[in-house]
Amino acid sequence: MKIDLKKELGVDDVVGPPRRCGGRTISLSSRQPETPAIERLRIASVDEGRCVQTLHVGPYDDEGPVLARMHDEAIAGRGLRMRGHHHEIYLGDPRRTAPERLRTILRQPVTGAETS
């Protein structure tokens, strides 16, 4: 099954070699070869399991206190333990969105707290 990244990701142009993702072949092509960041594009399936997440609205630099509250209050306060690294899912385009309107899902995989 082929997937159109332009339509799926809502971008104008992407570039790179064809890749496999979840049983699908993804072809990346470009009319604009001057997109150096595209080399860092990574397509992966992630099975995070149980997570705690929140929606942060505002500049990326303001995420630190939100993550601290998630870790110290929301997770610990529910008797959970962090498992692995947190993930950030960017819902806006920082080139077209004012910093105070950027939306980011902050997600931390967790597991139940061990009983002693």
Protein Blocks (a to p, Z undefined) as FASTA:
>chain_A
ZZdfklmnopabdcdddddeehiacddddfblblmklmmpccddddebjadddddeddfk
lmmmmmmmmmmmmmmmnopacehjdddddfbdfklgcfklpccdddddddddddZZ
